Amino acid sequence: MVYSLTAELRANGRAVIGYDAVPGDGDKLIEVADATPDGGLFFGHGRAHVSGRRVQTDHLPKQMKARTNGIIPDYGQFYGLKIVTAAFRDIVERLEPGVHQFLPMQIVGARRSVIANMFFMVVCNRLDSVDRQETTLLPAHGIHWMPGREVPREQWPPDFDPNVKGRVVFNSSQIGAHHLWYDKHHGNGPFMSDKLAETLRSAGMTGMNLVHLDEV
C-alpha cells in the first residue's frame, strides 16, 4: 500500500507548535544539487526541497522560531520543509540508509533560546510511480497529472470521458523497493510505503497524517 504524508495540527490531543522563519537565517533560494531535466515537474526556487532530489545546503536555515505554543511532534513542516526528530530520522535511515538528507537545525524561542534540536528532512527519491492504465487523471503537457477538465482539450485521448471521477493509482512495480519518495509527475507528496508507515506508527511517531492511496 501507498500512503501520502502530511503534518497534523494536533498530536496526542494537543496542538502542535507553529513555526516561523528567523529573519536573516536562510532564504527561498534553495536549489537542487542536480538540475538535469528528466521530463517531470520543475524543481526551481520554492520547489527544490519537494522535488525528490538532493539540495544544496547553503541557503537552508539553521533555526526555526516557535511562533505558537504547543508540543513538538516527531514530524512537522514549514511550507515544504519537513522537520523531524532524531527518532523519526533513525527509522527512515534504517529502511533507506544514506538516501535522504537530514540536516541539523534548531527550534528556538525568545531571545534565540534553543527549545529542541531537530532535522530538516529532504526526501531524495524522485520516481515515476503512478500507473498509467488505472489512473483516470491526464498527464497535462505530458508532465503533470491533473483532472481532465483542467487539461487542454487537444491533449485528451480519443476515448476520454471528462465526467469520469479523477483517480490516482500507484504502481508497485514502478515503486520497487523504495520507501519514501516524491513522484516527478505529481504535485503533492511525499509518499511512503506501507512498511515505513507501519514502522513509524508502531514506534509512536507523532504529527503524521497518513492517507491510504490506491495501488496495483
MORAZI-V10966 format. One line per field, one symbol per residue. ss: DSSP state (a for helix, b for strand, c for the rest). phi: phi as a letter, one per 30 degrees, with the letter a starting at -180 (. if undefined). psi: psi as a letter, one per 20 degrees, with the letter a starting at -180 (. if undefined). Layout:
ss = ???
phi = ???
psi = ???
//
This chain:
ss = cbbbbbbccbbccbbbcbbbbccccccccccbcccccccccccccccaaaccccbcccccccbbbbbbccbcccbbbbccbbbbcaaaaaaaaaacccccbbbbbbbbcaaacbbbbbbbbbcccbbccbcccccccbbbcccbbbcaaaccaaacccccccccccccbbcaaaaccccbbbbcccccccbbbaaaaaaaaacccccbbbbbbbbc
phi = .cbccbcddbbhibdddccbdceiciaccdbddbcddbicddbdeibedbcibdcdcecddcbbcdcbdldcddbbabhddccbddddedddddcbdidccbceabcbcdhiddcacbbdccdbcbccccdddcdcdcdehibbdbeedcceedcddecdcdddddbcbccddddicdcbaccdccdckdcbddddeddddddidciccccdbdab
psi = qqqqprqqiqpkjqqrqqqqqopinrajkpqqhokpqjjaqqlbpiigjkijqqqpihjpqiqqpohrqrqorhprqocipppqrhggghgghhhmpjgqpooprqpqbpkkppgqpaqppopkpornjppighpjrqnpjjiopqqhijpphijprhjpoiippppppqohhhhcjqhprqpijpiaarqqrhggghggghikpripopppqqq.
//
